[in-house]
Amino acid sequence: MTEAIHEVVAARLGEHGVRYTGGRRALVEVLAAAGRPLRVEEILAASPRVRQSSVYRNLALFEESGLVHRVSGHGDHARYELAEELVGHHHHFACRRCGAVADVELPHDLESALSGALADLARRTHLTVEAHRIDVVGLCAACAPTAG
């Protein structure tokens, strides 16, 4: 993980009058290393010395500060990931059976076509598109029926 992410987080928290403590830094490192949205239980397993109440409190603070995005799994508890400005633009695949959520990046040409279609929609509806997120729901490889 780059030091640049820590610098952005520290600056954003500073704007809210909040210190970037070691515990908060550890939480950012867990989220950055995961490469996918995590449930609180997964965060706690990766940081066994951090108290559950501290994780919930810091996730709420990060979400309020725009540093963390909450991702709803299919029929599952919320999952958390660092905001796109920190880790880059991506979408999600959610398994409807087990609730697993994975980050997915669309090929450049498809992402470009999607952006164009959204810009066209914005023109026709007189809305302004600021961002987009796609959550694809289906079955992950472990839950999909085997071809036979």
TALIN-V23503 format. One record per residue. RES is the residue in one letter. PSI is psi in whole degrees, 0 to 359 (* if undefined). OMEGA is omega in whole degrees, -180 to 180 (999 if undefined). Layout:
RES&PSI&OMEGA ; RES&PSI&OMEGA
//
This chain:
M&142&-176 ; T&152&176 ; E&337&180 ; A&323&178 ; I&316&179 ; H&322&179 ; E&318&179 ; V&315&-180 ; V&313&-179 ; A&317&-180 ; A&316&-179 ; R&317&178 ; L&322&178 ; G&324&177 ; E&334&179 ; H&9&178 ; G&28&-176 ; V&137&178 ; R&149&176 ; Y&89&-174 ; T&170&177 ; G&321&179 ; G&320&178 ; R&321&178 ; R&319&179 ; A&320&178 ; L&317&177 ; V&319&-180 ; E&320&178 ; V&314&-180 ; L&320&-179 ; A&322&-177 ; A&335&-174 ; A&321&-178 ; G&13&178 ; R&161&178 ; P&140&-177 ; L&144&170 ; R&159&179 ; V&321&-180 ; E&322&179 ; E&323&177 ; I&315&-180 ; L&322&179 ; A&326&180 ; A&341&-179 ; S&70&-173 ; P&340&-179 ; R&351&-179 ; V&135&-180 ; R&147&-179 ; Q&318&-179 ; S&325&179 ; S&320&179 ; V&312&179 ; Y&315&-179 ; R&316&-179 ; N&324&176 ; L&319&178 ; A&318&178 ; L&314&179 ; F&320&180 ; E&317&178 ; E&328&-179 ; S&358&180 ; G&17&-179 ; L&337&-177 ; V&145&178 ; H&135&177 ; R&130&180 ; V&126&178 ; S&122&174 ; G&162&-180 ; H&109&179 ; G&30&-173 ; D&173&174 ; H&161&177 ; A&152&175 ; R&157&-175 ; Y&144&175 ; E&161&176 ; L&148&-179 ; A&154&-178 ; E&327&-180 ; E&339&179 ; L&327&-173 ; V&356&179 ; G&160&-177 ; H&136&178 ; H&175&178 ; H&184&-177 ; H&147&170 ; F&125&-180 ; A&128&178 ; C&125&-178 ; R&345&-179 ; R&305&-175 ; C&347&178 ; G&1&179 ; A&143&177 ; V&131&180 ; A&145&173 ; D&139&175 ; V&142&175 ; E&133&177 ; L&150&173 ; P&149&-175 ; H&316&-178 ; D&324&178 ; L&318&178 ; E&320&179 ; S&317&178 ; A&320&178 ; L&315&178 ; S&319&178 ; G&317&179 ; A&321&179 ; L&323&177 ; A&319&177 ; D&316&177 ; L&318&180 ; A&317&179 ; R&316&-177 ; R&330&-177 ; T&358&-179 ; H&38&176 ; L&165&177 ; T&123&177 ; V&123&178 ; E&329&-180 ; A&169&173 ; H&150&176 ; R&138&177 ; I&129&174 ; D&112&179 ; V&131&-180 ; V&134&179 ; G&212&178 ; L&131&177 ; C&172&-178 ; A&324&-179 ; A&333&-176 ; C&342&-178 ; A&142&177 ; P&143&-180 ; T&141&177 ; A&136&-176 ; G&*&999
//
